[in-house]
Amino acid sequence: MMRYFNIKTTLAASLLAFSLAGCSDILDEEPRSIYEPGFFKTEKGVMGGLTSMYAHLRYIYGYGYYYNACQNGTDESTWGQSADGNFKDHDFSGVGTLTATTSRADALWNNAFPNINTASGIIENATEVGTISDALVAEARFFRAFDYFQLVQTFGGVPLDLGAGELKFNTTTSRVSKRNTVPEVYTKAIFPDLLKAVSDLPDAGRVTGGVTKTLARLTLAKAYLTYAWWLENPNNVPTYPLCDRVDPDGKTAQWYFQQAYDVAVEGIDNPGSFGLQPTYYDVNLASNDRNNEILLYADHTESSELYNGGNLSWGNGAAPENFAYWMQNWSYQSIVSSANEDWKVERLTPVSREAVQALGRPWVRMSPPIGVFVETFADKTNDSRYDGTFTTVYRGNWDKAGKTNEFIYNANELKVYPGEPILSFLDQDPVTPFDYNAENLFWINDKNERINKSGVYAAAIPGRADWVIAPSNISRRTFPGLWKLGMYRTDNGTGLGSPNGGSTRPFNIAKFSELYFVAAEAAVKGATTQAGKSARDFINVIRARAGKWRWHNNGNVAKVEDNSAAMVAQTPASITIDYILAERSREYYGEGYRWFDLVRTQTWHTIAKTYRICGPDLGDRTPITVERTITVNDYLRPIPQGQLDGMEMTPAEKKEYQNPVYQEQ
């Protein structure tokens, strides 16, 4: 992949040829060593370029360091016990400093622009080929708009001219660049391409996972919504390059909020083959991946390392692997049990790494603050989304690791058998706070050393065999895992499988459910609504679904229960932006939405300004309040230093190119 604007239209071997098969087929990936500009003037070249657009998603989505840039520093995530500067720098809590060198939003910049240029090459050459349909060109238009939309939200105004003119296919090296303004990026690139995509894309994708009219509508509605907020600018957030917050066509923020509502409703009313899954659990259940609620994903597979984009047995922590879920996964294999009641002969690991959705590989780079569990997911009884988001019960699997113990001893010296709970994160704090240093939680060895029985400083409840941790004692070291993103394999056999590889699941990027949230948010911002389609109506569709259970994930038992009425009854009569943001966090927690949501609504510096969590040291169960320093000047990420270094411009020009907060670094 090229890193700067010196686009030579040489696409790396990872960019693959696209199948002309029907909509029931998947991407047919044929490696090629190089694509020259003239190749785009052939049907095979256009199809290869289209496939490269789907492939480029893997270098952004599921890439753990970019995932960090979308999550850390929000109310959803902070740095974890094993975090390095990549993660601490994004937290804005005084443990690091975000710079043009350390910002991991560089993954977006470095991979979006080559793809944008490829899209421009297809759009320009398709007519000359003569056999390329408008629907195929619309795929290229969608991806060009999609990438520009991600870029403008992240960096502010970005270049439309990559060296050959605005939105032109560039075939020669260019080491100079000029950034367009935010309104220019929206009105010249994003909106026109998406409108054309909505018009020309099919209702059903031509291949499994292919872009569709519904996806284009969601992206257009969201772009209208985001631009409307930008025009309104309620909290006086600075923009760059400097420009007036005036639409070139004279349209108001309110006009764009209305467009967002109208397009989102159109998407809901004309879903094609898409819709909501019957329960929230089904949306993210790994065996149900690529379901009809998912509009776009970065795909992976366990059937082929080539098509997966990474080793199937061991992950390197690099793109294009899907290893995002490693980041917020704690070292549960540190839990200890005993083969005998006195704990002094044989202590063993009751929960080993396993290639299943509830476990997988832990890196502990990120952790969820306590507020996620006591505020965001306060209702764990009616609302299924907490259970469908986190792993809160860790079950014994020592038998799969080759240990022959029929049972082991755990909390309160009680027996536990394979598959039974070893450690549980409780739904609620106990009335009397746990004493994590109680004598019954330790044993004394021959050297008179006091050893924690659980290995992770958990508590015990009389009569229960599982160790327990209360929500208010969640720390940077121990916390519920992110089940919804967990790995999944069908080739584990009777063992642990390959838990150290990157996930072979697709990384979800866009969901049909978000159409309801976009419509609701636009309605709250003043869009005129249709009968029966108010903000509350749309939010209640989502909340009603959240009240439906068919399986208790952490209980590992069927639970057929419909709490929809209770969920709807609890919805406020008047919906606010804060309420929508809270609902979005319950629906999309940990999926990479949060930083964009808070930046769009200009609430990042207020909602994420403090959080509570226990420290990173083993046994730290004392929560502290952490202050973040986030100002309205921090809403744009820095232009990557590599981009600046690659341009042949004067130091003054490079400084002007950079976003203001980072110009003096």
C-alpha positions in Angstrom: 0.0 0.0 0.0 1.3 3.5 -0.8 1.5 5.7 2.2 1.4 9.2 0.6 0.0 10.9 -2.5 2.8 9.5 -4.7 0.2 7.1 -6.1 1.7 5.0 -8.9 -1.4 2.8 -9.1 0.6 -0.2 -8.2 -1.6 -2.3 -6.0 0.1 -4.8 -3.8 -0.3 -8.5 -4.0 -3.0 -8.4 -1.3 -5.3 -6.5 -3.7 -7.3 -9.2 -5.4 -9.4 -9.9 -8.5 -13.2 -9.8 -8.2 -15.6 -12.5 -9.3 -18.2 -11.9 -11.9 -20.4 -14.5 -10.1 -23.9 -13.9 -8.9 -25.1 -12.5 -5.6 -24.9 -15.9 -3.8 -21.2 -16.1 -4.2 -18.4 -14.6 -2.2 -15.3 -12.7 -3.2 -13.1 -14.8 -5.5 -9.6 -13.6 -4.5 -6.9 -14.1 -7.1 -3.5 -12.6 -6.1 -1.6 -10.5 -8.5 1.8 -8.9 -8.2 1.0 -5.5 -9.6 -1.7 -3.4 -11.3 -0.5 -0.8 -13.8 -2.7 2.2 -14.8 -3.6 0.7 -18.1 -5.0 -2.4 -16.4 -8.0 -0.3 -15.3 -8.9 0.1 -18.9 -9.8 -3.6 -19.0 -12.8 -5.4 -17.5 -10.4 -7.7 -15.5 -8.6 -4.6 -14.2 -11.9 -2.9 -13.1 -13.0 -6.1 -11.3 -9.6 -6.4 -9.7 -9.8 -2.8 -8.5 -13.3 -3.4 -7.0 -12.1 -6.4 -5.1 -9.2 -4.4 -3.7 -11.7 -2.0 -2.2 -13.2 -4.8 -0.1 -9.7 -6.0 0.8 -8.6 -2.6 2.0 -11.2 -2.7 4.7 -9.1 -5.3 6.5 -6.3 -2.8 6.9 -8.5 -0.5 8.9 -11.3 -2.5 10.6 -10.3 -5.2 12.9 -6.8 -3.7 13.1 -6.2 -3.4 16.8 -4.4 -0.1 16.9 -6.9 1.7 14.8 -9.6 0.2 17.0 -7.8 1.8 19.9 -8.1 5.2 18.2 -11.8 4.8 17.9 -12.4 3.6 21.5 -9.8 4.8 24.0 -10.3 8.2 25.6 -14.1 7.7 25.5 -16.5 6.7 28.2 -16.4 3.2 26.8 -12.7 2.4 27.1 -9.4 3.4 28.7 -5.9 2.0 28.9 -5.4 -1.5 30.3 -2.7 -3.0 32.5 -0.5 -4.0 29.5 -1.0 -0.8 27.6 2.0 0.8 25.8 2.1 4.4 24.5 -0.2 3.5 21.6 -3.1 3.2 24.0 -2.1 5.6 26.8 -1.6 8.4 24.3 -5.2 8.2 23.2 -6.6 8.4 26.7 -6.0 12.1 27.4 -5.6 11.3 31.1 -2.0 12.5 31.6 -0.3 9.2 31.0 0.7 10.0 27.4 0.5 12.6 24.7 -1.2 12.2 21.3 1.1 13.4 18.5 1.4 13.2 14.8 3.7 10.2 15.4 1.7 8.4 18.0 -1.8 8.8 16.7 -3.1 5.4 15.4 -5.6 7.1 13.2 -2.7 6.9 10.7 -4.2 3.5 9.7 -7.2 5.3 8.2 -5.2 8.0 6.4 -2.6 5.5 5.0 -5.1 3.1 3.6 -8.0 5.3 2.6 -6.2 7.5 0.0 -4.8 4.6 -2.1 -8.3 3.2 -2.2 -9.8 6.5 -3.1 -7.4 6.7 -6.1 -8.3 3.2 -7.1 -12.0 4.2 -7.0 -11.3 7.2 -9.2 -9.5 5.0 -11.7 -12.5 2.7 -12.0 -15.0 5.6 -12.3 -12.9 7.3 -15.0 -12.2 4.1 -17.1 -15.4 2.1 -16.8 -17.1 3.8 -19.7 -14.1 3.2 -22.0 -14.1 -0.5 -21.1 -17.7 -0.6 -22.3 -18.8 -3.7 -20.4 -19.0 -2.3 -16.9 -22.5 -1.7 -15.5 -23.6 1.4 -13.6 -24.1 -0.8 -10.6 -20.4 -1.8 -10.6 -19.3 1.8 -10.9 -21.6 2.6 -8.1 -19.6 0.3 -5.9 -16.5 2.4 -6.5 -18.4 5.6 -5.9 -19.6 4.2 -2.6 -16.1 3.3 -1.4 -14.7 6.6 -2.5 -17.4 8.4 -0.5 -17.2 6.1 2.4 -13.4 6.7 2.8 -13.8 10.4 2.4 -16.5 10.4 5.1 -14.3 8.6 7.6 -11.4 10.9 6.8 -13.3 14.2 7.1 -14.8 13.1 10.5 -11.3 12.3 11.7 -9.0 14.9 10.3 -11.2 17.8 9.1 -10.8 18.9 5.5 -8.7 16.6 3.4 -7.3 16.7 -0.2 -9.6 16.0 -3.1 -6.7 16.4 -5.5 -4.2 13.5 -5.2 -2.0 15.0 -8.0 -4.1 14.9 -11.1 -7.0 17.2 -10.2 -9.9 17.0 -7.9 -11.4 13.5 -7.8 -9.2 12.5 -10.7 -7.3 9.3 -11.1 -3.6 10.0 -10.4 -0.9 8.0 -12.2 2.2 10.0 -11.4 4.1 10.7 -8.2 2.9 13.8 -6.4 4.7 15.1 -3.3 2.7 18.3 -2.7 -0.8 18.5 -1.4 -3.5 21.0 -0.5 -6.3 20.2 1.9 -9.9 21.1 0.9 -12.3 22.5 3.4 -14.9 20.3 5.2 -17.8 21.7 3.1 -15.9 21.0 -0.1 -15.2 17.4 0.9 -18.9 16.8 1.7 -20.5 18.6 -1.3 -18.0 17.8 -4.0 -17.1 14.2 -3.0 -19.3 12.5 -0.4 -22.8 13.6 -1.2 -22.6 13.3 -5.0 -21.0 9.9 -4.9 -23.4 8.5 -2.3 -26.5 9.9 -4.2 -25.3 8.2 -7.3 -24.6 5.0 -5.4 -28.1 5.0 -3.9 -29.5 5.4 -7.4 -27.4 2.8 -9.1 -26.6 0.1 -6.5 -28.9 -3.0 -6.4 -31.1 -3.9 -3.4 -29.2 -7.2 -3.0 -25.4 -7.3 -3.2 -24.0 -9.0 -6.3 -21.8 -11.1 -4.0 -22.1 -12.0 -0.4 -21.0 -8.9 1.6 -21.3 -6.7 -1.5 -22.4 -3.1 -1.1 -26.1 -2.3 -1.6 -28.6 0.4 -1.9 -29.5 0.0 1.8 -25.8 0.5 2.8 -25.5 3.6 0.6 -28.6 5.0 2.2 -27.3 4.5 5.7 -24.0 6.1 4.9 -25.7 9.0 3.1 -28.1 9.6 6.0 -25.2 9.5 8.5 -23.2 11.9 6.4 -26.1 14.3 6.2 -26.5 14.0 10.0 -22.8 14.6 10.7 -22.5 17.5 8.3 -25.6 19.1 9.8 -24.0 19.0 13.3 -20.8 20.5 11.8 -22.8 23.4 10.3 -24.7 24.0 13.5 -21.5 23.7 15.7 -23.4 24.1 19.0 -20.2 24.0 21.2 -17.9 26.1 19.0 -15.6 23.3 18.1 -12.8 24.7 15.7 -12.5 23.4 12.2 -9.5 23.1 9.9 -8.6 24.2 7.3 -10.2 27.4 8.4 -13.5 28.3 6.7 -16.9 29.7 7.5 -19.5 27.1 8.6 -21.6 27.9 5.6 -22.9 25.4 3.1 -21.7 26.2 -0.5 -25.3 25.7 -1.8 -26.8 27.9 0.9 -28.6 25.0 2.7 -29.0 25.2 6.5 -28.1 22.6 9.2 -31.8 22.1 9.6 -32.2 21.1 5.9 -29.5 18.5 6.3 -31.0 17.1 9.5 -34.3 16.7 7.5 -32.4 14.9 4.7 -30.8 12.6 7.3 -34.2 11.7 8.7 -35.8 11.3 5.3 -33.1 9.1 3.8 -32.9 6.9 7.0 -36.6 6.4 7.0 -36.4 5.5 3.3 -33.8 2.9 4.2 -36.0 1.5 7.0 -39.1 1.4 4.7 -37.2 -0.2 1.8 -34.9 -2.7 3.5 -34.4 -5.1 0.6 -33.0 -8.3 2.1 -31.9 -6.6 5.3 -33.7 -6.2 8.7 -33.3 -6.6 12.4 -32.3 -10.0 13.9 -35.0 -11.3 16.3 -32.8 -10.9 19.4 -29.7 -8.9 20.2 -27.9 -12.1 21.0 -28.3 -13.2 17.4 -26.7 -10.1 16.0 -23.3 -10.8 17.4 -23.4 -14.6 17.8 -20.3 -15.8 15.9 -22.1 -18.8 14.4 -24.6 -16.4 12.9 -22.1 -14.0 11.4 -22.9 -12.3 8.1 -26.6 -12.2 9.1 -29.1 -9.8 7.5 -28.6 -7.0 10.0 -25.0 -6.5 8.9 -24.6 -4.2 5.9 -20.8 -4.0 5.6 -17.9 -6.0 7.1 -14.2 -6.6 6.7 -14.3 -10.3 5.9 -12.1 -13.1 7.2 -12.3 -16.9 7.0 -10.9 -20.0 8.7 -10.8 -21.9 5.4 -7.7 -20.3 3.9 -4.8 -18.2 5.2 -4.7 -16.4 1.8 -8.4 -15.4 1.9 -8.3 -14.8 5.6 -5.5 -12.2 5.3 -3.5 -13.8 8.2 -2.0 -16.9 9.8 -4.7 -19.3 11.0 -2.8 -20.5 14.1 -0.7 -17.5 15.3 -1.4 -13.8 15.1 1.3 -11.2 14.6 -0.8 -8.2 15.7 -0.6 -6.5 12.3 -2.9 -5.7 9.5 -4.7 -7.2 7.7 -5.4 -9.6 10.6 -8.5 -9.1 12.7 -7.1 -8.8 16.2 -9.1 -5.9 17.6 -10.8 -8.1 20.2 -7.3 -8.9 21.8 -7.0 -5.4 23.0 -9.8 -5.4 25.6 -9.4 -9.0 26.8 -7.9 -9.7 30.2 -5.6 -12.5 31.2 -8.2 -14.9 32.5 -5.7 -17.7 32.4 -4.2 -16.1 35.5 -7.1 -17.6 37.6 -5.9 -20.4 39.9 -7.6 -23.4 41.4 -6.3 -26.4 43.3 -6.3 -30.2 42.8 -6.8 -30.7 46.5 -8.5 -28.9 49.4 -5.5 -27.5 51.2 -4.1 -25.7 48.0 -0.5 -26.8 48.9 0.2 -29.7 46.6 -1.0 -28.9 43.1 -2.4 -25.6 41.9 -3.6 -25.4 38.3 -5.0 -23.2 35.6 -8.7 -23.9 35.4 -9.4 -21.6 32.4 -6.9 -21.8 29.5 -6.9 -19.9 26.3 -9.4 -21.4 23.9 -10.5 -20.4 20.4 -14.2 -19.8 21.4 -16.1 -16.6 21.5 -16.0 -16.2 25.3 -12.2 -16.5 25.5 -9.5 -16.1 22.9 -6.2 -14.3 23.1 -5.8 -11.5 25.8 -3.5 -8.5 25.4 -5.0 -6.3 28.1 -4.2 -3.1 26.2 -7.6 -1.6 26.9 -10.1 -1.8 29.7 -13.7 -0.7 30.3 -14.3 1.9 33.1 -16.6 1.0 36.0 -19.3 3.4 34.6 -19.9 1.0 31.7 -21.3 -1.6 34.2 -23.1 0.5 36.8 -24.4 3.3 34.5 -24.5 2.3 30.8 -25.7 -1.2 31.4 -27.5 -0.6 34.7 -30.5 -2.7 33.6 -29.2 -6.3 33.3 -32.5 -7.9 34.0 -34.8 -6.7 31.2 -32.2 -5.5 28.7 -30.4 -8.4 27.0 -27.6 -6.3 25.6 -25.3 -6.6 28.6 -25.4 -10.3 28.4 -25.0 -10.2 24.6 -22.0 -7.9 24.9 -19.7 -9.2 27.6 -18.2 -12.4 28.9 -18.9 -12.2 32.6 -18.7 -15.9 33.6 -15.4 -17.8 33.0 -15.9 -21.6 32.9 -13.4 -24.4 33.5 -11.9 -26.0 30.4 -8.9 -27.8 32.0 -10.1 -31.0 30.4 -9.5 -29.6 26.9 -6.0 -28.6 28.0 -5.1 -32.2 28.6 -5.6 -32.3 32.4 -7.3 -35.4 33.7 -8.7 -34.1 37.0 -12.4 -35.1 37.2 -13.0 -32.0 39.4 -10.9 -29.3 41.1 -11.3 -27.1 44.2 -12.2 -23.5 43.8 -13.7 -20.8 46.0 -14.7 -22.0 49.5 -12.8 -25.2 48.8 -15.9 -26.4 46.8 -15.6 -28.8 43.9 -16.0 -27.5 40.3 -16.3 -29.7 37.2 -15.4 -28.9 33.6 -17.8 -26.3 32.1 -18.9 -24.9 35.4 -18.2 -21.3 36.5 -14.7 -20.6 37.9 -15.0 -16.8 38.1 -17.9 -14.5 37.7 -18.2 -10.7 37.4 -21.4 -9.9 39.4 -24.3 -7.9 37.9 -24.6 -5.7 41.0 -22.4 -4.7 43.9 -23.1 -6.5 47.2 -24.8 -4.6 50.0 -21.7 -5.1 52.1 -18.5 -4.4 50.1 -16.2 -7.4 49.6 -13.0 -7.7 51.6 -10.6 -8.9 48.9 -7.9 -9.3 51.6 -10.0 -11.6 53.8 -8.0 -14.5 55.3 -10.1 -17.2 53.7 -8.9 -15.9 50.3 -5.3 -16.8 51.0 -3.1 -19.7 51.9 0.3 -19.8 53.6 3.1 -21.8 52.0 6.1 -23.4 53.6 8.0 -20.2 53.4 5.3 -18.5 55.4 4.3 -16.5 52.3 0.7 -15.4 52.0 -0.6 -16.5 48.6 -3.9 -15.4 47.0 -5.9 -18.5 46.2 -7.7 -17.2 43.1 -4.5 -15.7 41.6 -6.4 -12.6 40.6 -7.6 -11.3 44.0 -11.2 -12.2 43.6 -13.7 -12.5 46.5 -15.8 -15.5 47.6 -19.5 -15.7 48.5 -20.4 -18.4 51.1 -21.9 -21.5 49.4 -20.6 -20.5 45.9 -17.8 -22.3 44.2 -16.9 -19.5 41.8 -14.7 -16.6 42.6 -16.5 -13.3 42.2 -15.7 -9.6 41.5 -18.1 -6.8 42.0 -18.7 -4.1 39.3 -17.2 -1.3 41.4 -14.0 -3.4 41.8 -13.3 -3.8 38.1 -9.7 -2.8 37.3 -7.3 -2.1 34.5 -6.2 -5.8 35.0 -9.4 -7.7 35.5 -12.7 -7.0 33.7 -15.5 -8.7 31.7 -14.3 -9.7 28.2 -15.9 -8.4 25.1 -17.9 -11.4 24.0 -19.5 -9.8 21.0 -16.1 -9.4 19.2 -14.6 -12.7 20.5 -13.1 -15.2 18.1 -14.7 -18.3 16.8 -13.5 -21.5 15.1 -15.3 -24.6 13.9 -12.1 -26.7 13.8 -11.2 -26.9 17.5 -12.1 -30.6 17.8 -12.1 -31.6 21.4 -9.2 -29.3 22.4 -8.5 -25.6 22.8 -8.1 -25.0 19.0 -5.8 -22.1 17.9 -6.6 -19.3 20.3 -3.5 -17.2 19.5 -4.4 -16.5 15.9 -6.3 -13.4 14.7 -10.0 -13.8 14.6 -11.3 -15.5 11.5 -14.7 -13.7 12.0 -15.7 -10.7 9.8 -15.3 -7.4 11.6 -18.7 -5.6 11.4 -18.7 -2.0 10.1 -22.3 -1.0 9.4 -25.6 -2.4 10.7 -29.2 -2.0 9.6 -30.2 -1.1 13.1 -28.3 2.2 12.8 -30.9 3.6 10.4 -33.2 3.8 13.4 -30.7 5.7 15.5 -29.9 8.1 12.6 -33.6 8.8 12.1 -34.1 9.3 15.8 -31.2 11.7 16.2 -32.2 13.8 13.2 -35.7 14.0 14.7 -34.4 15.2 18.1 -32.5 17.8 16.1 -35.7 19.2 14.6 -36.5 17.1 11.5 -40.2 17.0 10.7 -41.3 13.4 11.4 -43.8 11.1 9.8 -46.7 9.7 11.7 -45.6 6.8 14.0 -42.0 7.6 13.2 -40.9 9.9 16.0 -37.5 9.7 17.8 -39.2 7.7 20.6 -40.9 5.3 18.1 -37.5 4.5 16.5 -35.7 4.1 19.8 -38.4 1.8 21.1 -38.0 -0.5 18.1 -34.4 -1.0 19.2 -35.3 -1.2 22.9 -38.1 -3.7 22.3 -35.8 -6.0 20.5 -33.3 -5.7 23.4 -35.9 -7.0 25.7 -36.3 -10.2 23.9 -34.2 -13.2 25.1 -33.8 -16.6 23.7 -30.5 -17.6 25.4 -28.8 -16.5 28.6 -25.2 -16.2 27.3 -23.4 -16.1 30.6 -25.7 -18.5 32.3 -25.2 -20.9 29.3 -28.9 -21.8 29.4 -32.0 -21.2 27.3 -33.9 -18.2 28.4 -37.1 -17.5 26.4 -38.3 -14.2 27.9 -39.9 -11.1 26.4 -39.3 -8.0 28.4 -40.2 -5.7 25.5 -43.1 -4.0 27.2 -41.0 -3.2 30.3 -38.2 -1.8 28.1 -40.6 0.4 26.1 -42.3 1.6 29.3 -39.0 2.7 30.7 -38.2 4.9 27.6 -38.5 8.6 28.5 -41.4 10.5 26.9 -38.9 13.1 25.7 -35.8 11.7 23.9 -32.6 13.8 24.1 -29.3 13.5 22.4 -27.7 12.3 25.7 -30.3 9.5 25.8 -29.6 8.5 22.2 -25.9 8.4 22.9 -26.5 6.2 25.9 -28.7 3.9 23.8 -26.0 3.8 21.1 -23.5 2.7 23.6 -25.7 -0.1 24.8 -26.3 -1.2 21.3 -22.8 -0.8 19.8 -20.5 -0.9 22.8 -16.9 -1.7 21.9 -17.5 -1.8 18.1 -15.5 1.3 17.2 -18.4 3.8 17.0 -17.9 5.7 20.2 -15.3 8.3 19.4 -17.1 9.2 16.2 -20.5 9.5 18.0 -19.1 11.9 20.7 -17.2 14.0 18.1 -20.2 14.3 15.8 -22.5 15.5 18.7 -19.7 17.6 20.2 -20.0 15.9 23.5 -16.7 14.2 23.8 -15.1 16.7 26.2 -18.1 16.5 28.5 -19.2 12.9 28.4 -15.7 11.4 28.6 -14.1 14.0 30.9 -13.9 11.6 34.0 -14.1 7.9 34.6 -13.7 5.5 37.6 -11.6 2.4 37.6 -9.3 0.4 39.9 -5.6 0.4 39.2 -3.4 -1.9 37.1 -1.6 -3.6 40.0 -2.5 -7.2 41.0 -5.0 -7.0 43.9 -5.9 -3.3 43.4 -9.7 -3.2 44.1 -9.9 0.5 45.2 -11.7 2.6 42.5 -10.3 6.1 41.8 -11.7 8.9 39.6 -9.5 9.8 36.7 -9.7 13.2 35.0 -9.2 13.7 31.3 -8.1 16.9 29.7 -10.1 17.1 26.5 -10.8 20.4 24.9 -12.8 21.5 21.9 -9.4 22.0 20.2 -8.7 18.2 20.4 -11.6 17.1 18.2 -9.4 16.6 15.1 -6.7 13.9 15.0 -3.3 14.9 13.7 -2.2 14.4 10.1 0.2 11.5 10.3 3.9 12.4 10.6 4.7 10.0 7.8 2.5 12.0 5.4 4.3 15.2 6.3 7.7 13.6 6.0 6.8 12.3 2.5 5.8 15.7 1.1 8.4 18.0 -0.6 7.1 21.2 0.9 8.6 23.9 3.0 8.5 23.6 6.8 6.1 26.4 6.9 3.8 24.7 4.4 3.9 21.4 6.3 3.1 23.3 9.5 0.1 24.9 7.9 -1.0 21.5 6.5 -1.1 20.0 10.0 -4.1 20.5 12.4 -3.5 23.4 14.7 -3.1 21.6 18.1 -0.2 19.6 16.6 1.6 22.3 14.6 4.1 23.1 17.4 5.0 19.5 18.2 
